């Protein structure tokens, strides 16, 4: 099955830029979606199709997808951005939906 | 307002059965796939299964095939996840989520149902 690999944790100071990666074999051929899950809450999609922001998601969130790595970038990080972030793809070969292991974003 | 309202927390003993629910409102329930996603304590998200309520076509993750049953009732706009024999390892929060076909992501989530299996 298709495997997505994320770093367990990323730390960043307020106002700086955070980059969270999601690795997978030829992931550039897949649409990557990103979810933010704050403590005790359900996940919320922050980007779909690599970098499209749903209504209500700040422009500070952006995404890219190239080669074997997709990246979620958060500019001007705020304390309120602290959360777990998950990437997700649909694997057409198996017709299964896969999540990465998640990355805990800590705002120092 | 579009929303998914899940049933409340459940506590069962190993070997017991359980049915949890997810009621949709504010949109055309039959025309969107609904998925269940598991989150074990302190762990990440795992896709469990999904169903298309219009015709009850269902897909299962290999990890959950045979362990759970997904179903849907169009008359009540409700999706279900069922266990016939619970195990302690089924202890987790289970989220239902609406799937956007053609885009392959989940745009609307329920608040989750905590299932605790303990003797």
Interface residues (C-beta under 8 A of the other chain):
Chain A: X1 X31 X33 X35 X37 X41 X42 X43 X44 X45 X48 X49 X54 X84 X86 X88 X89 X90 X95 X96 X97 X98 X99 X100 X101 X102
Chain B: X35 X37 X44 X45 X46 X47 X50 X59 X61 X62 X95 X97 X100 X103 X104 X105 X106 X107 X109 X110 X111 X112
